[in-house]
Amino acid sequence: MDEKLLYRIPEVAKHLSLSPSKVYELVRSGRLPSIKIDGVRRVRGRDVLAFVDLHVVAA
């Protein structure tokens, strides 16, 4: 996922197999860090990877 520095919400949703509305919810709640550039919300690739790492559950 770390090919680009920043991803749009629909791209993040696709990578995480979630709906864009769910990703927006994660961003609003602060669970997924983001930035806003010219009115467009962006998420760093490394923040997406960190989010996934935080939610790994050992079997």
C-alpha positions in Angstrom: 0.0 0.0 0.0 2.9 2.4 0.5 3.4 3.1 -3.2 2.0 6.6 -2.9 2.4 9.0 -0.1 -1.3 10.0 0.1 -4.5 8.1 -0.8 -8.1 9.3 -1.2 -10.8 7.8 0.9 -12.2 5.6 -1.9 -8.7 4.2 -2.5 -8.3 3.4 1.2 -11.7 1.8 1.3 -10.8 -0.5 -1.6 -7.5 -1.5 0.0 -9.2 -2.3 3.3 -12.3 -3.9 1.7 -14.5 -1.4 3.4 -17.1 1.0 2.2 -16.0 4.6 1.8 -18.6 5.6 4.4 -16.9 3.3 6.9 -13.5 4.8 6.2 -15.0 8.3 6.7 -16.4 7.1 10.0 -12.9 5.8 11.1 -11.4 9.2 10.1 -14.1 11.2 12.0 -13.6 9.1 15.1 -9.8 9.7 15.0 -9.0 6.0 14.6 -7.5 6.6 11.2 -5.4 9.8 10.9 -6.0 12.0 7.8 -5.2 15.4 6.4 -7.3 17.7 4.3 -5.9 19.4 1.1 -8.1 21.7 -0.8 -11.3 20.2 0.7 -10.2 16.6 -0.1 -9.5 14.2 2.7 -6.3 12.1 2.3 -4.8 9.3 4.3 -1.1 8.4 4.4 -0.3 4.9 3.2 1.8 4.3 6.4 -1.2 5.2 8.5 -3.4 2.7 6.8 -0.7 0.0 7.4 -0.5 1.1 11.1 -4.2 0.9 11.4 -4.2 -2.7 10.1 -1.3 -3.7 12.4 -3.2 -2.3 15.4 -6.2 -4.5 14.6 -4.5 -7.8 14.1 -5.9 -10.5 16.4 -3.8 -13.5 17.4 -5.6 -16.8 17.0 
